[in-house]
Structures are given as C-alpha cells and as structure tokens.
C-alpha cells in the first residue's frame, strides 16, 4: 500500500500517462485537435489590415497598413509642370516635400478630378510619398494566404500591381511594385 501512495514529487512523467488504451486514444485525439488549433492560430496571425478606397465610382482597392503612415484630406496640392501624367503634384507635409502619385492615372490613364483630395501617405522602399485616391471607404482585415488571384481586366492589364483580390472584388495593391515601376519611369524621364 505504501508503494501505491508515493508522494507526488516521487512520480515520474511516465507514471502520469494513461495505461488504458481507450484513454490513450482520447488523449491522442485531443493532441491532434490542439495541434490543428495551433496551425489555425498561425494562419490567423498572417491576417493583416488594409485601408479600403474607391478609384472611380465602382472599383475598390486596398493598401496594407504596413505601407501607410497616415491619411490626409483637403490639403493644397501643387502641380508640377513637365512631369509624368501620373504625378499629381507635391505637398508640403511638416516641412518635407512629398511627391503625390495619382493612382487612377497610373493604373487606368484617367486622372482624378476633384476639388478636395484624399491622400494616403505611404512608405515603401525607403521612400515616403502620397497616393491620391477618389474616396476612402474605411478599413478591413484579410488573410494574406487566402487572397484570390488577380486577373487582367479591362482597367488593369498588368496584374503585378495587385497582390490579390479580397472577397473577390477588392484589389489589394502591391505598393512596392508600384513604387518600383514609378521610380523606373521617373529615372527614364530624367535621362531622356
């Protein structure tokens, strides 16, 4: 009887394992469920947020918050002559001059025509810049691994600018690719 009532400090880990095969199976199933929940948690951790906006009346787009510093409205935009049509102008943001990209002009060859401007201040590839958009809707979350593939459409033929489609209709933009292309275009313009 004394052997069966050993002190807890004298028990080894194997003494705590169940001896009954049915109980072992139950613990095994629980372990599998817990492991799958861990995998789901990892997938959920890949969820990110983005700002949702319109370009035009019906086209919805998003930019991941990792590329966004802030959103500003009703700011004075200074047009720059003799530059690419997709450069809307520059703004003075706390003493720094920022180039503003007209995203609609860049993607569709149609300028945004408004009296008030919505500008998303972004940061990518060690550059801070503004992105001019039509109307800001709000923000949403998405899982980076569950985006639908982007296909060329009548508006966008270069799908490199789109990471994928959220909910099948909101194009999440590839900001580094857009900036890389813009820098390339600007450097060719300067050289020419």
Secondary structure as the mmCIF struct_conf table of DSSP 4:
data_model
#
loop_
_struct_conf.conf_type_id
_struct_conf.id
_struct_conf.beg_label_comp_id
_struct_conf.beg_label_asym_id
_struct_conf.beg_label_seq_id
_struct_conf.end_label_comp_id
_struct_conf.end_label_asym_id
_struct_conf.end_label_seq_id
TURN_TY1_P TURN_TY1_P1 UNK A 2 UNK A 5
HELX_RH_3T_P HELX_RH_3T_P1 UNK A 8 UNK A 10
HELX_RH_AL_P HELX_RH_AL_P1 UNK A 13 UNK A 16
BEND BEND1 UNK A 17 UNK A 17
BEND BEND2 UNK A 20 UNK A 20
HELX_RH_AL_P HELX_RH_AL_P2 UNK A 21 UNK A 45
TURN_TY1_P TURN_TY1_P2 UNK A 46 UNK A 46
STRN STRN1 UNK A 47 UNK A 55
TURN_TY1_P TURN_TY1_P3 UNK A 56 UNK A 58
STRN STRN2 UNK A 59 UNK A 64
HELX_RH_3T_P HELX_RH_3T_P2 UNK A 65 UNK A 67
STRN STRN3 UNK A 68 UNK A 73
BEND BEND3 UNK A 74 UNK A 74
STRN STRN4 UNK A 78 UNK A 78
TURN_TY1_P TURN_TY1_P4 UNK A 81 UNK A 82
BEND BEND4 UNK A 83 UNK A 83
TURN_TY1_P TURN_TY1_P5 UNK A 85 UNK A 86
STRN STRN5 UNK A 87 UNK A 93
TURN_TY1_P TURN_TY1_P6 UNK A 94 UNK A 95
STRN STRN6 UNK A 96 UNK A 102
HELX_RH_AL_P HELX_RH_AL_P3 UNK A 103 UNK A 108
BEND BEND5 UNK A 109 UNK A 109
BEND BEND6 UNK A 115 UNK A 116
STRN STRN7 UNK A 118 UNK A 124
TURN_TY1_P TURN_TY1_P7 UNK A 125 UNK A 126
STRN STRN8 UNK A 127 UNK A 133
BEND BEND7 UNK A 134 UNK A 134
STRN STRN9 UNK A 135 UNK A 143
HELX_RH_3T_P HELX_RH_3T_P3 UNK A 144 UNK A 146
HELX_LH_PP_P HELX_LH_PP_P1 UNK A 147 UNK A 147
STRN STRN10 UNK A 148 UNK A 148
HELX_LH_PP_P HELX_LH_PP_P2 UNK A 149 UNK A 150
BEND BEND8 UNK A 154 UNK A 155
HELX_RH_3T_P HELX_RH_3T_P4 UNK A 159 UNK A 161
STRN STRN11 UNK A 162 UNK A 166
TURN_TY1_P TURN_TY1_P8 UNK A 167 UNK A 169
STRN STRN12 UNK A 170 UNK A 173
HELX_RH_AL_P HELX_RH_AL_P4 UNK A 175 UNK A 191
#
